[in-house]
Amino acid sequence: MAFLKFNKSELVNLSYSLKREIILANKTGAYCNTSIVDCNTRRYHGLLAVPVDNLDGQQMLLLSSLDESIILEGHQFNLAIHRYGTVYEPRGHKYIVDFDADSAPVITYKVGDVVFTKQFLMSPDSDQVLIRYELKESPSKLTLELKPFLAFRNVHALTSRNDEADTSYVEVPSGVSYRLYRSCPELNLQLSCPFTYRHNPSWYNGITYSDEYRRGFDCVEDLLVPGVLTVEMKPGESFVVSASVEEADPKALKRMFNNALRKLGQVKSWHDILVRNAELLKRSRGGKTQVTAGLSWLYTGLLRETVTSLPGLTLYATGDCTEFEEILDTLIADNQERLFRRTTQVEAPLRLIDTLQQYIDFAGLEKRVWQKYGETVKGIIESYLPGRRNEVSLHPNGLLWAQMDHVALSWMNAYINGNPVTERPGYQVDTNAWWYNALCFAIDMERKWGDADGEFVRKMEPVRDAAKANFQKMFWNPDWGYLRDYIDSSDYHPEVRSNQLVAAYVKYSPVDDEVKSSIMQTVDRELLTRRGVRTLSPRSVYYKGVYEGSQIDRDLAYHNGCTRTELLELYISTAFRMMGPSFIGKAEYLTEGFYEDISKHGVGAFSELYDGDPPHEPHGAISSAEATAALLRCEYLINVNKEEKK
């Protein structure tokens, strides 16, 4: 079965093919990202982007593209494609007849009787992309010309023609090396075959990125083409190009490519696709193993995104407990300020407790987990005591009040012109559900594996009891049949939001079973879709069902209607806890839609968010850690319940 394959009619239709992207990444954090016809439509697109350690790890795009031209019997055929203003030139997509990504992505071109392929692959453990060219069929020998388009810029920026760029080159074994600016690493282009090089630096001005134009961003840049590499090829011959920050051994390039391809393997199931994405989203660099929130432009090592996705990317993907702890240990070490002193996502430190609860459920290491992480958990909880944090206060009723004027103090943190779209000041339903869960967990663990009669238990038990006594009284509105999203001085916010799901989901729930059932019924009725759970009910005047238009339009929709896969994880987990194996059929129905979309947006990847309105088109980061992890956990829960049903 071909999971990720496109035919000629789809590929030559630019309105179709330019919306579909490939993303390759590796353990070092380097990536390759472009459209399936190898036309860059975003500023983030390129053949090689790498983290630069001496620039605080910022991601830098070195090689934007490598344009190919076939010369046969005096005729030149340009296989590349770029957009200049509103014009595409050259239009090499017309020669593409096939695209297949069940292994490493491979594009097949047909020019008359010539059949030619190129295949992309990231080296697993170095800042290097490998491209294999193969001449499958040809009536005679031909010449292949390769023109590198150099960017040497931050992936979030654009560059323009300038006099500071060093347009010279240095010879390296079977290749050439460039470094446009002193602060940048070198880019080494090396070939596994003989070639000739003609150095003729030229700026290509006005390259336009259609996705940036559509979103209202700066979208035009100039790129340097330093010269042309020329290779003579016979039918049946192939060679490999390496683009890397380090010099490679040209004689080993073919072997390196084949070994990496063999290790990558073929996609044979949806689970294989999930696991492959999980691997792309974990980065090991400088002795740290971290989670990248999303490819290709979200950041690495973020607190909330890591604690949310860590169990899925490790435990439910491969069962690797060692990797789980490595990533968690790095996260804790790097986030002392957010965990124990201040953060603008007040619920994020508390979500670490849920991450540990999942670890205990998966591995059964309750005593060991508490002995290793108990002090961290207690430190997090105590940091919310009065006078510890400026952004959040513990009130005598046991609940947390989060408020800083004009600051969004939760995961709903989109801003327009410096003002939060969903500020939610006051008592937040999700933050307080995570808070109560954390209190109960810590007290129970300390009683079992710590100091049962110690100061922590004596101090926090009254807080837990007060939170339990007041949570449902505070948030539950029996006339509405659902929980208030937050409560401020006005005490009236009737919007139906997904945040109330947390109160039903957490292991130590602050609401009774009747309220849990009502929450789930409300979610079923107003928020649940086949692409996750909406962030806001369509009945609200603030609802935005489509994530399109200007930056303002998209920010208004981001938490006001867009669906999230990680919210579906909470829903499915809660439903299985309430209904057991009888929920298997619906869980499968709710997750299979994401696989139907596997050839949209990021090919073979799972998107950050979806439209709240049908047909629920994907948007945002094309490969999301939270979405991938959520589907891995849903798959795990389905399989566990299937075993229980036997």
C-alpha positions as CSV (number, residue, x, y, z in Angstrom):
1,M,0.0,0.0,0.0
2,A,1.3,3.4,-1.0
3,F,0.7,5.8,1.9
4,L,2.4,9.0,0.6
5,K,2.3,9.1,-3.2
6,F,1.1,11.7,-5.8
7,N,0.5,11.4,-9.5
8,K,1.4,13.7,-12.4
9,S,-2.0,15.4,-12.6
10,E,-1.7,16.4,-8.9
11,L,1.9,17.5,-9.1
12,V,1.6,19.8,-12.2
13,N,-1.4,21.6,-10.5
14,L,0.4,24.2,-8.5
15,S,-2.7,25.2,-6.6
16,Y,-2.7,21.6,-5.3
17,S,1.0,20.7,-5.0
18,L,2.3,24.0,-3.5
19,K,0.1,23.5,-0.4
20,R,1.7,20.1,0.3
21,E,5.1,20.1,2.0
22,I,7.8,17.6,2.9
23,I,9.7,17.9,6.1
24,L,12.9,16.0,7.0
25,A,14.7,16.5,10.2
26,N,17.3,14.7,12.3
27,K,18.6,14.3,15.8
28,T,20.9,17.4,15.5
29,G,18.0,19.7,14.8
30,A,18.8,20.3,11.2
31,Y,16.0,20.1,8.7
32,C,15.0,20.1,5.0
33,N,11.6,21.6,4.2
34,T,10.0,22.4,0.9
35,S,6.9,21.7,-1.2
36,I,6.5,18.3,-3.0
37,V,7.5,20.0,-6.3
38,D,10.6,21.5,-4.6
39,C,9.4,25.0,-4.9
40,N,9.9,27.1,-1.7
41,T,6.7,28.8,-0.6
42,R,7.7,29.9,2.9
43,R,10.7,31.7,4.4
44,Y,11.3,28.6,6.4
45,H,11.7,26.4,3.3
46,G,15.1,25.2,2.1
47,L,17.3,22.2,1.6
48,L,19.4,22.7,4.7
49,A,18.7,24.7,7.9
50,V,20.8,24.1,10.9
51,P,21.0,25.3,14.6
52,V,24.1,27.5,15.0
53,D,25.6,26.9,18.5
54,N,27.6,30.1,18.5
55,L,24.4,32.1,17.8
56,D,22.5,30.7,20.8
57,G,21.2,27.8,18.8
58,Q,19.2,30.0,16.4
59,Q,18.1,28.1,13.2
60,M,19.9,29.3,10.1
61,L,19.0,28.5,6.5
62,L,22.1,27.9,4.5
63,L,21.1,26.2,1.3
64,S,17.7,27.4,-0.1
65,S,17.6,25.2,-3.2
66,L,19.7,23.3,-5.7
67,D,18.4,23.9,-9.2
68,E,18.9,21.2,-11.8
69,S,19.1,21.5,-15.5
70,I,19.4,18.6,-18.0
71,I,21.3,19.3,-21.2
72,L,20.7,16.7,-23.9
73,E,21.8,17.0,-27.5
74,G,22.2,20.8,-27.2
75,H,18.8,21.3,-25.6
76,Q,18.5,22.5,-22.0
77,F,15.6,21.6,-19.7
78,N,15.3,23.3,-16.4
79,L,13.7,21.2,-13.7
80,A,13.6,23.8,-10.9
81,I,10.7,26.2,-10.1
82,H,10.8,29.6,-8.4
83,R,8.2,32.3,-8.1
84,Y,9.2,35.9,-9.0
85,G,6.3,38.3,-8.1
86,T,3.3,36.5,-9.7
87,V,5.4,34.6,-12.3
88,Y,6.8,31.1,-11.9
89,E,10.2,30.7,-13.7
90,P,11.5,28.2,-14.6
91,R,8.5,25.9,-14.5
92,G,10.2,22.5,-14.0
93,H,7.2,21.0,-12.3
94,K,5.7,20.3,-15.7
95,Y,8.3,17.5,-16.0
96,I,7.4,15.8,-12.7
97,V,5.5,12.6,-13.2
98,D,5.7,11.0,-9.7
99,F,6.3,11.8,-6.0
100,D,6.7,9.1,-3.4
101,A,7.5,9.6,0.3
102,D,6.9,6.1,1.8
103,S,10.6,6.0,2.4
104,A,12.8,9.1,1.8
105,P,11.0,11.5,-0.6
106,V,11.8,10.9,-4.2
107,I,10.7,13.0,-7.2
108,T,10.6,11.5,-10.7
109,Y,11.0,13.7,-13.8
110,K,10.3,12.7,-17.4
111,V,11.8,14.8,-20.2
112,G,11.0,13.1,-23.5
113,D,12.7,9.7,-23.2
114,V,14.7,10.8,-20.2
115,V,13.6,9.5,-16.8
116,F,15.5,11.1,-13.9
117,T,15.0,11.0,-10.1
118,K,16.2,12.9,-7.1
119,Q,15.8,11.7,-3.5
120,F,16.2,13.7,-0.3
121,L,17.6,12.3,3.0
122,M,18.8,13.9,6.2
123,S,22.0,12.4,7.7
124,P,20.8,10.9,11.1
125,D,23.5,12.5,13.3
126,S,25.0,15.5,11.6
127,D,24.0,18.8,10.1
128,Q,23.9,17.4,6.6
129,V,21.3,16.8,3.8
130,L,22.0,14.1,1.1
131,I,20.5,14.2,-2.3
132,R,20.8,11.2,-4.7
133,Y,20.4,11.8,-8.4
134,E,19.8,8.8,-10.7
135,L,19.4,8.7,-14.5
136,K,17.0,5.9,-14.9
137,E,16.5,6.1,-18.7
138,S,18.1,8.2,-21.4
139,P,18.7,7.7,-25.2
140,S,22.3,8.8,-24.6
141,K,24.7,10.5,-22.2
142,L,23.6,13.8,-20.8
143,T,24.9,16.8,-18.8
144,L,23.4,17.8,-15.5
145,E,24.0,21.3,-14.2
146,L,23.4,22.1,-10.5
147,K,23.0,25.7,-9.3
148,P,23.1,26.3,-5.5
149,F,20.9,29.1,-4.1
150,L,22.5,30.4,-0.9
151,A,20.6,32.2,1.9
152,F,22.8,32.2,5.0
153,R,20.1,33.8,7.2
154,N,17.9,33.1,10.2
155,V,14.9,31.0,9.2
156,H,12.5,33.7,10.5
157,A,14.1,36.5,8.4
158,L,14.7,37.3,4.7
159,T,17.8,38.4,3.0
160,S,18.6,40.9,0.2
161,R,21.4,41.7,-2.2
162,N,24.3,43.3,-0.2
163,D,28.0,44.0,-0.4
164,E,28.9,42.3,2.8
165,A,28.3,38.8,1.4
166,D,31.6,36.9,0.7
167,T,30.9,35.5,-2.7
168,S,34.2,33.6,-2.9
169,Y,34.6,29.8,-2.6
170,V,37.1,27.3,-1.3
171,E,37.9,24.0,-2.8
172,V,37.2,20.9,-0.6
173,P,37.6,17.2,-1.5
174,S,35.3,16.7,-4.5
175,G,33.4,19.8,-3.8
176,V,33.3,23.5,-3.0
177,S,32.7,25.4,0.2
178,Y,31.0,28.8,0.9
179,R,30.6,31.1,3.9
180,L,28.7,34.3,3.1
181,Y,29.2,35.9,6.5
182,R,31.7,35.3,9.3
183,S,29.2,34.5,12.0
184,C,27.8,31.7,9.9
185,P,29.1,28.1,9.5
186,E,30.6,26.9,6.3
187,L,28.4,25.2,3.7
188,N,30.3,22.3,2.0
189,L,28.8,21.0,-1.2
190,Q,30.5,17.7,-2.2
191,L,29.8,15.1,-4.8
192,S,30.4,11.4,-5.0
193,C,31.4,11.7,-8.7
194,P,33.7,13.7,-10.9
195,F,32.4,17.2,-11.7
196,T,33.5,20.6,-13.0
197,Y,32.8,23.9,-11.3
198,R,32.3,27.3,-12.9
199,H,32.4,30.2,-10.4
200,N,30.2,33.1,-11.5
201,P,28.5,34.7,-8.5
202,S,25.1,36.2,-9.3
203,W,22.2,37.5,-7.2
204,Y,18.8,36.2,-8.1
205,N,16.5,39.1,-7.1
206,G,12.8,39.1,-6.2
207,I,12.2,35.5,-5.3
208,T,8.7,35.4,-3.8
209,Y,7.2,33.1,-1.2
210,S,3.6,32.6,-1.9
211,D,2.5,31.4,1.5
212,E,4.1,34.5,3.2
213,Y,2.4,36.7,0.6
214,R,-1.0,35.0,1.3
215,R,-0.5,35.6,5.1
216,G,0.4,39.3,4.7
217,F,4.1,38.9,5.6
218,D,7.2,40.1,3.9
219,C,7.7,37.6,1.2
220,V,10.5,38.7,-1.2
221,E,14.2,38.1,-1.0
222,D,17.4,37.9,-3.0
223,L,19.5,34.8,-3.1
224,L,23.1,34.3,-4.2
225,V,24.0,31.7,-6.8
226,P,27.8,31.5,-6.6
227,G,28.4,29.2,-9.6
228,V,27.4,26.0,-11.4
229,L,28.5,22.4,-10.8
230,T,28.4,20.2,-13.9
231,V,28.2,16.4,-14.0
232,E,28.2,14.0,-17.0
233,M,25.8,11.1,-16.6
234,K,25.1,7.9,-18.5
235,P,21.9,5.9,-18.3
236,G,21.8,3.8,-15.1
237,E,24.3,6.0,-13.2
238,S,23.7,7.8,-9.9
239,F,25.6,10.1,-7.6
240,V,25.0,11.7,-4.2
241,V,25.4,15.4,-3.3
242,S,26.2,16.3,0.3
243,A,25.4,19.7,1.8
244,S,26.9,19.9,5.2
245,V,28.5,22.3,7.7
246,E,31.4,19.7,8.0
247,E,33.5,18.2,5.2
248,A,32.4,14.7,4.3
249,D,34.3,11.8,2.7
250,P,33.2,11.9,-0.9
251,K,34.0,8.2,-1.4
252,A,31.6,7.3,1.4
253,L,28.6,9.4,0.3
254,K,26.8,6.6,-1.5
255,R,27.3,4.2,1.3
256,M,26.2,6.8,3.8
257,F,23.1,7.5,1.8
258,N,22.2,3.8,1.5
259,N,22.8,3.1,5.2
260,A,20.6,6.0,6.2
261,L,17.9,4.9,3.8
262,R,18.0,1.4,5.1
263,K,17.8,2.6,8.6
264,L,14.8,4.8,7.8
265,G,12.9,1.8,6.3
266,Q,9.6,1.8,4.6
267,V,6.3,3.1,5.9
268,K,4.0,0.0,6.3
269,S,1.4,1.3,8.8
270,W,0.0,4.4,10.3
271,H,1.9,3.6,13.5
272,D,5.2,3.7,11.4
273,I,4.3,7.3,10.3
274,L,3.6,8.4,13.9
275,V,6.8,6.9,15.2
276,R,8.8,8.5,12.4
277,N,7.4,11.9,13.2
278,A,8.1,11.4,16.9
279,E,11.7,10.8,16.0
280,L,11.9,14.0,13.9
281,L,10.6,16.0,16.8
282,K,13.3,15.0,19.3
283,R,16.6,16.7,19.1
284,S,20.0,15.7,20.7
285,R,22.6,18.4,20.6
286,G,25.3,19.6,23.0
287,G,24.6,16.9,25.4
288,K,20.9,17.7,25.6
289,T,17.9,15.8,24.4
290,Q,14.9,18.0,23.8
291,V,11.5,18.2,22.1
292,T,10.9,20.5,19.2
293,A,7.4,21.9,19.5
294,G,6.8,21.9,15.7
295,L,8.6,21.9,12.4
296,S,9.8,23.9,10.8
297,W,9.5,27.1,12.8
298,L,8.4,26.4,16.3
299,Y,11.0,26.3,19.1
300,T,12.9,23.6,20.9
301,G,12.8,23.0,24.7
302,L,9.5,24.8,25.4
303,L,8.0,23.9,28.8
304,R,4.3,23.4,28.1
305,E,4.8,21.8,24.7
306,T,7.4,19.4,26.1
307,V,5.4,18.2,29.1
308,T,2.3,17.8,27.0
309,S,4.0,15.7,24.3
310,L,6.8,13.9,26.1
311,P,4.8,10.7,27.0
312,G,3.5,10.3,23.5
313,L,6.9,10.9,21.7
314,T,8.7,8.4,24.0
315,L,6.6,6.0,26.0
316,Y,3.7,5.4,23.5
317,A,6.0,5.7,20.5
318,T,8.8,3.3,21.4
319,G,8.4,2.5,25.1
320,D,11.8,4.2,25.8
321,C,11.7,5.2,29.5
322,T,15.4,6.2,29.4
323,E,14.8,8.7,26.7
324,F,11.7,10.0,28.6
325,E,13.8,10.7,31.7
326,E,16.6,12.3,29.7
327,I,14.3,14.8,28.1
328,L,12.5,15.5,31.3
329,D,15.7,16.0,33.2
330,T,16.9,18.5,30.6
331,L,13.6,20.3,30.7
332,I,13.7,20.6,34.5
333,A,17.3,21.9,34.4
334,D,16.6,24.4,31.7
335,N,13.3,25.7,33.1
336,Q,14.0,26.6,36.7
337,E,12.7,30.1,36.3
338,R,9.4,29.0,34.8
339,L,8.9,26.0,37.1
340,F,9.6,27.7,40.4
341,R,9.5,31.4,40.0
342,R,7.5,32.9,37.1
343,T,5.9,32.1,33.8
344,T,3.2,33.5,31.5
345,Q,1.7,30.1,31.2
346,V,0.6,29.5,34.8
347,E,-0.7,26.0,34.1
348,A,2.4,24.7,32.4
349,P,4.5,23.7,35.5
350,L,1.4,21.9,36.9
351,R,1.1,19.9,33.8
352,L,4.4,18.2,34.6
353,I,2.5,16.3,37.3
354,D,0.3,14.8,34.6
355,T,3.4,13.8,32.6
356,L,4.7,11.9,35.7
357,Q,1.3,10.3,36.3
358,Q,1.4,8.9,32.7
359,Y,4.9,7.6,33.3
360,I,3.8,5.8,36.4
361,D,0.8,4.3,34.7
362,F,3.0,3.2,31.8
363,A,6.1,1.9,33.6
364,G,4.8,1.1,37.1
365,L,7.7,2.9,38.8
366,E,5.8,4.8,41.4
367,K,8.4,4.7,44.2
368,R,11.3,5.4,41.9
369,V,9.5,8.3,40.2
370,W,8.7,10.0,43.5
371,Q,12.1,9.5,44.9
372,K,13.6,11.1,41.8
373,Y,11.1,13.8,41.0
374,G,9.3,14.3,44.3
375,E,11.3,17.4,45.3
376,T,10.7,19.0,41.9
377,V,6.9,18.4,42.3
378,K,6.8,19.8,45.8
379,G,8.9,22.8,44.7
380,I,6.5,23.5,41.9
381,I,3.5,23.3,44.2
382,E,5.1,25.5,46.9
383,S,6.0,28.1,44.3
384,Y,2.3,28.9,44.0
385,L,2.0,29.7,47.7
386,P,1.2,33.4,48.6
387,G,4.0,35.8,47.8
388,R,6.0,33.4,45.6
389,R,4.9,34.4,42.1
390,N,3.7,37.8,40.8
391,E,1.5,36.4,38.0
392,V,-0.6,34.1,40.1
393,S,-2.0,34.1,43.7
394,L,-3.2,31.4,45.9
395,H,-6.4,32.5,47.6
396,P,-7.9,31.3,50.9
397,N,-10.4,29.3,49.0
398,G,-7.6,27.0,47.8
399,L,-7.9,28.2,44.2
400,L,-5.4,30.1,42.0
401,W,-6.1,33.6,40.7
402,A,-4.0,34.5,37.6
403,Q,-3.9,38.1,36.5
404,M,-1.5,40.6,35.0
405,D,-3.0,43.4,33.0
406,H,-2.8,42.9,29.2
407,V,-1.0,39.5,29.6
408,A,-2.4,36.2,28.6
409,L,-1.5,33.9,31.5
410,S,-2.5,30.5,30.0
411,W,-1.8,28.4,27.0
412,M,-4.3,30.6,25.1
413,N,-1.6,33.3,24.4
414,A,-2.2,34.8,21.0
415,Y,-1.8,38.6,20.8
416,I,-2.9,41.3,18.5
417,N,-1.1,44.6,18.5
418,G,0.3,43.8,22.0
419,N,-3.1,42.9,23.5
420,P,-4.1,39.3,24.3
421,V,-7.0,37.8,22.3
422,T,-8.1,35.6,25.2
423,E,-6.7,37.2,28.4
424,R,-8.8,35.1,30.9
425,P,-7.8,37.0,34.0
426,G,-8.9,35.5,37.3
427,Y,-9.8,31.9,38.3
428,Q,-9.1,29.7,35.2
429,V,-10.9,26.4,35.1
430,D,-8.0,24.4,33.6
431,T,-5.3,25.9,35.7
432,N,-7.3,25.1,38.9
433,A,-8.0,21.6,37.7
434,W,-4.3,21.0,37.1
435,W,-3.6,22.6,40.5
436,Y,-6.0,20.3,42.4
437,N,-4.6,17.2,40.6
438,A,-1.1,18.2,41.5
439,L,-2.0,18.8,45.2
440,C,-3.7,15.4,45.5
441,F,-0.9,13.5,43.7
442,A,1.9,15.1,45.7
443,I,0.2,14.5,49.0
444,D,-0.5,10.9,48.2
445,M,3.0,10.2,47.0
446,E,4.6,11.9,49.9
447,R,2.5,9.9,52.3
448,K,3.4,6.6,50.6
449,W,7.1,7.2,49.7
450,G,8.2,10.3,51.6
451,D,7.5,11.9,54.9
452,A,3.9,11.1,55.7
453,D,3.8,13.4,58.7
454,G,6.1,16.1,57.4
455,E,5.7,19.8,56.9
456,F,4.7,19.5,53.2
457,V,1.7,17.2,53.9
458,R,0.6,19.3,56.9
459,K,0.8,22.5,54.9
460,M,-0.8,21.4,51.7
461,E,-3.7,19.2,52.9
462,P,-5.8,22.2,54.0
463,V,-5.1,23.8,50.6
464,R,-6.2,20.6,48.8
465,D,-9.4,20.4,50.9
466,A,-10.3,24.0,50.3
467,A,-9.7,23.6,46.5
468,K,-12.0,20.5,46.5
469,A,-14.7,22.3,48.5
470,N,-14.7,25.4,46.3
471,F,-13.8,24.3,42.7
472,Q,-17.2,22.9,41.7
473,K,-19.0,25.5,43.6
474,M,-17.0,28.2,41.8
475,F,-17.1,26.9,38.2
476,W,-20.2,24.8,37.8
477,N,-23.3,26.4,36.5
478,P,-26.2,23.9,36.7
479,D,-28.4,26.2,34.5
480,W,-25.8,26.1,31.7
481,G,-24.8,22.5,32.2
482,Y,-21.1,23.2,31.9
483,L,-18.1,24.8,33.6
484,R,-17.3,28.4,33.4
485,D,-14.0,29.0,31.5
486,Y,-12.8,31.6,33.9
487,I,-14.1,33.9,36.6
488,D,-13.1,37.5,37.1
489,S,-14.7,40.3,38.9
490,S,-17.7,40.3,36.5
491,D,-18.3,36.6,37.1
492,Y,-20.1,36.1,33.8
493,H,-18.4,34.3,31.0
494,P,-20.8,31.9,29.3
495,E,-18.5,30.8,26.4
496,V,-18.3,27.1,26.0
497,R,-14.6,26.3,25.8
498,S,-12.5,23.2,25.7
499,N,-10.6,24.1,28.9
500,Q,-13.3,22.6,31.1
501,L,-12.3,19.1,29.7
502,V,-9.3,19.2,32.1
503,A,-11.6,19.0,35.1
504,A,-13.0,15.7,33.8
505,Y,-9.7,14.4,32.5
506,V,-7.3,14.7,35.5
507,K,-6.8,11.6,37.6
508,Y,-7.8,13.5,40.8
509,S,-10.9,15.3,39.5
510,P,-12.3,18.3,41.4
511,V,-15.9,17.6,40.2
512,D,-18.3,14.8,40.8
513,D,-19.3,12.1,38.3
514,E,-22.5,13.9,37.3
515,V,-20.6,17.0,36.4
516,K,-18.0,15.0,34.5
517,S,-20.8,13.5,32.4
518,S,-22.3,16.9,31.7
519,I,-18.9,18.2,30.6
520,M,-18.5,15.4,28.2
521,Q,-22.0,15.9,26.8
522,T,-21.3,19.5,26.3
523,V,-18.0,18.8,24.5
524,D,-19.9,16.1,22.4
525,R,-22.6,18.6,21.4
526,E,-20.6,21.8,20.8
527,L,-16.8,21.2,20.5
528,L,-16.1,17.7,19.2
529,T,-15.2,17.3,15.5
530,R,-13.4,14.6,13.4
531,R,-10.2,16.7,13.6
532,G,-10.0,17.3,17.3
533,V,-11.8,19.5,19.8
534,R,-12.7,23.1,19.1
535,T,-11.3,25.7,21.4
536,L,-14.6,27.6,21.4
537,S,-18.2,26.7,20.6
538,P,-19.7,27.9,17.3
539,R,-22.5,29.4,19.3
540,S,-20.2,32.1,20.6
541,V,-20.1,35.5,18.9
542,Y,-16.2,35.3,19.1
543,Y,-16.1,32.0,17.2
544,K,-13.9,31.9,14.1
545,G,-14.3,28.7,12.2
546,V,-11.5,29.1,9.6
547,Y,-7.9,29.9,10.2
548,E,-7.3,32.0,7.1
549,G,-6.8,35.7,6.1
550,S,-4.5,38.3,7.7
551,Q,-2.4,37.8,10.8
552,I,-5.1,39.4,12.8
553,D,-7.8,37.1,11.3
554,R,-5.7,34.0,12.1
555,D,-4.9,35.1,15.6
556,L,-8.6,35.7,16.3
557,A,-9.2,32.1,15.2
558,Y,-6.2,30.5,16.9
559,H,-8.0,29.9,20.2
560,N,-11.5,30.9,19.2
561,G,-12.6,27.9,17.2
562,C,-9.6,26.1,15.8
563,T,-9.4,22.5,16.8
564,R,-6.5,20.8,18.6
565,T,-5.5,17.2,18.5
566,E,-4.0,17.3,22.0
567,L,-7.5,18.3,23.3
568,L,-8.9,15.1,21.6
569,E,-6.3,13.2,23.6
570,L,-7.9,14.5,26.8
571,Y,-11.4,13.7,25.6
572,I,-10.5,10.1,24.5
573,S,-8.6,9.4,27.7
574,T,-11.5,10.6,29.8
575,A,-14.1,8.7,27.7
576,F,-12.1,5.4,28.1
577,R,-11.9,6.0,31.9
578,M,-15.6,6.5,32.0
579,M,-16.8,3.9,29.4
580,G,-14.0,1.4,29.0
581,P,-13.7,-0.8,25.9
582,S,-17.2,0.2,24.7
583,F,-15.6,3.4,23.5
584,I,-13.2,1.7,21.1
585,G,-15.3,2.2,18.0
586,K,-15.8,5.9,18.6
587,A,-12.2,6.5,19.5
588,E,-11.1,4.9,16.2
589,Y,-13.7,7.0,14.3
590,L,-12.3,10.2,15.9
591,T,-8.7,9.4,15.1
592,E,-8.8,7.9,11.6
593,G,-9.7,11.2,10.1
594,F,-6.2,12.5,10.8
595,Y,-4.7,9.7,8.7
596,E,-7.1,10.6,5.9
597,D,-5.3,14.0,5.9
598,I,-1.8,12.6,5.8
599,S,-1.2,13.9,2.3
600,K,-2.4,17.4,3.1
601,H,-0.3,20.3,4.4
602,G,2.7,18.4,5.8
603,V,3.0,15.1,3.8
604,G,3.4,12.3,6.3
605,A,3.1,14.7,9.2
606,F,0.4,15.9,11.7
607,S,-0.5,19.5,11.8
608,E,-0.6,21.9,14.7
609,L,-4.3,22.9,14.3
610,Y,-7.4,22.5,12.1
611,D,-10.3,24.7,11.1
612,G,-13.2,24.5,13.4
613,D,-15.6,24.5,10.4
614,P,-15.8,21.5,8.0
615,P,-14.0,20.2,6.1
616,H,-11.5,21.0,8.9
617,E,-8.5,21.9,6.8
618,P,-5.0,21.7,8.5
619,H,-2.9,24.7,9.4
620,G,0.0,25.9,11.5
621,A,3.2,24.0,12.0
622,I,3.2,21.2,9.5
623,S,4.6,18.7,12.0
624,S,3.4,19.3,15.6
625,A,4.9,17.5,18.6
626,E,1.6,17.8,20.6
627,A,-0.6,16.5,17.7
628,T,1.8,13.6,17.0
629,A,2.1,12.7,20.7
630,A,-1.7,12.9,21.1
631,L,-2.4,10.4,18.3
632,L,0.3,8.1,19.7
633,R,-1.4,8.1,23.1
634,C,-4.9,7.6,21.5
635,E,-3.6,4.7,19.6
636,Y,-2.0,3.3,22.8
637,L,-5.3,3.6,24.7
638,I,-7.3,2.0,21.9
639,N,-4.9,-1.0,21.9
640,V,-4.9,-1.3,25.7
641,N,-8.7,-1.4,25.7
642,K,-8.8,-3.9,22.9
643,E,-6.6,-6.2,25.0
644,E,-8.8,-5.6,28.0
645,K,-11.9,-6.6,25.9
646,K,-10.4,-9.9,24.9
